[in-house]
């Protein structure tokens, strides 16, 4: 269970960064997400959620 939370945190952060890059236009492409600021905001939320999950997991490991 511990590994799955850590993996989920890493995936959330990675996907969030990709969405930020697409939403801001830093990552070029032809998709519907490119240049749409809504996806940058959604990506930022995913990064924050991933960091929060990671911090909670680190705290749980220290307490155990």
Residue frames as qw, qx, qy, qz and C-alpha x, y, z in Angstrom:
[[0.000, 0.885, 0.466, 0.000, 0.00, 0.00, 0.00],
 [0.324, -0.763, 0.093, 0.552, 2.87, 2.35, 0.77],
 [0.382, -0.131, 0.582, 0.705, 4.46, 1.92, -2.65],
 [0.213, 0.608, 0.679, 0.352, 1.19, 2.54, -4.43],
 [0.110, -0.935, -0.259, 0.214, 0.78, 5.95, -2.73],
 [0.366, -0.596, 0.351, 0.623, 4.33, 6.91, -3.60],
 [0.348, 0.149, 0.712, 0.591, 3.86, 5.83, -7.22],
 [0.101, 0.796, 0.584, 0.121, 0.55, 7.71, -7.40],
 [0.217, -0.869, -0.033, 0.443, 2.22, 10.87, -6.07],
 [0.361, -0.352, 0.540, 0.675, 4.97, 10.62, -8.70],
 [0.270, 0.410, 0.748, 0.447, 2.45, 10.01, -11.49],
 [0.002, -0.891, -0.437, 0.120, 0.29, 12.97, -10.39],
 [0.255, -0.762, 0.181, 0.567, 3.30, 15.28, -10.39],
 [0.351, -0.129, 0.675, 0.636, 4.55, 14.06, -13.78],
 [0.195, 0.593, 0.715, 0.316, 1.13, 14.32, -15.45],
 [0.104, -0.904, -0.296, 0.289, 0.53, 17.70, -13.85],
 [0.289, -0.593, 0.341, 0.670, 3.81, 19.05, -15.18],
 [0.286, 0.162, 0.746, 0.579, 2.96, 17.77, -18.67],
 [0.068, 0.775, 0.620, 0.097, -0.46, 19.44, -18.49],
 [0.196, -0.841, -0.041, 0.503, 1.12, 22.70, -17.33],
 [0.324, -0.323, 0.556, 0.694, 3.53, 22.52, -20.26],
 [0.194, 0.401, 0.765, 0.466, 0.75, 21.90, -22.75],
 [0.047, -0.844, -0.522, 0.117, -1.60, 24.48, -21.25],
 [0.197, -0.818, 0.084, 0.534, 1.03, 27.20, -21.34],
 [0.667, 0.738, -0.066, -0.075, 2.23, 26.23, -24.81],
 [0.248, -0.726, 0.629, 0.124, 5.73, 25.21, -23.69],
 [0.479, -0.042, 0.857, 0.186, 5.16, 21.74, -25.12],
 [0.368, 0.361, -0.359, -0.778, 4.33, 22.02, -28.78],
 [0.252, 0.153, 0.952, 0.077, 1.81, 19.81, -30.48],
 [0.263, -0.150, -0.487, -0.819, -1.54, 19.75, -32.21],
 [0.244, -0.381, -0.879, 0.148, -3.79, 18.51, -29.41],
 [0.237, -0.774, -0.418, -0.413, -6.78, 20.22, -27.88],
 [0.615, -0.680, -0.239, 0.319, -4.83, 20.94, -24.68],
 [0.574, 0.034, 0.082, 0.814, -2.05, 22.97, -26.29],
 [0.086, 0.268, 0.090, 0.955, -2.35, 26.67, -25.49],
 [0.494, -0.613, -0.433, -0.439, -5.46, 26.25, -23.32],
 [0.003, -0.502, 0.536, -0.679, -4.79, 27.86, -19.91],
 [0.812, -0.333, 0.039, -0.478, -7.48, 25.69, -18.31],
 [0.947, 0.048, -0.291, 0.125, -5.11, 22.73, -18.59],
 [0.360, 0.459, -0.480, 0.655, -2.30, 24.66, -16.93],
 [0.454, -0.453, 0.316, -0.699, -4.57, 25.25, -13.93],
 [0.956, -0.133, -0.071, -0.253, -5.67, 21.61, -13.84],
 [0.782, 0.301, -0.413, 0.358, -2.02, 20.57, -14.09],
 [0.038, 0.518, -0.477, 0.709, -1.06, 22.84, -11.21],
 [0.732, -0.356, 0.194, -0.548, -3.80, 21.25, -9.10],
 [0.973, 0.061, -0.224, 0.002, -2.48, 17.80, -9.97],
 [0.515, 0.435, -0.486, 0.556, 1.06, 18.80, -8.99],
 [0.297, -0.491, 0.403, -0.713, -0.16, 20.22, -5.67],
 [0.902, -0.206, 0.040, -0.376, -2.16, 17.04, -4.99],
 [0.884, 0.229, -0.347, 0.213, 0.87, 14.88, -5.83],
 [0.250, 0.488, -0.508, 0.664, 3.13, 16.90, -3.55],
 [0.560, -0.424, 0.292, -0.649, 0.59, 16.76, -0.73],
 [0.977, -0.061, -0.110, -0.175, 0.25, 12.99, -1.13],
 [0.716, 0.361, -0.433, 0.412, 4.03, 12.63, -1.14],
 [0.045, -0.519, 0.469, -0.713, 4.45, 14.73, 1.99],
 [0.780, -0.322, 0.165, -0.511, 1.76, 12.74, 3.80],
 [0.963, 0.102, -0.247, 0.041, 3.48, 9.52, 2.82],
 [0.458, 0.456, -0.503, 0.574, 6.86, 10.76, 4.07],
 [0.359, -0.477, 0.394, -0.698, 5.27, 11.74, 7.39],
 [0.927, -0.170, 0.005, -0.335, 3.63, 8.31, 7.74],
 [0.843, 0.259, -0.392, 0.261, 6.93, 6.56, 7.08],
 [0.186, 0.503, -0.509, 0.674, 8.68, 8.62, 9.76],
 [0.594, -0.395, 0.288, -0.639, 6.02, 7.83, 12.35],
 [0.964, -0.019, -0.169, -0.204, 6.11, 4.09, 11.69]]
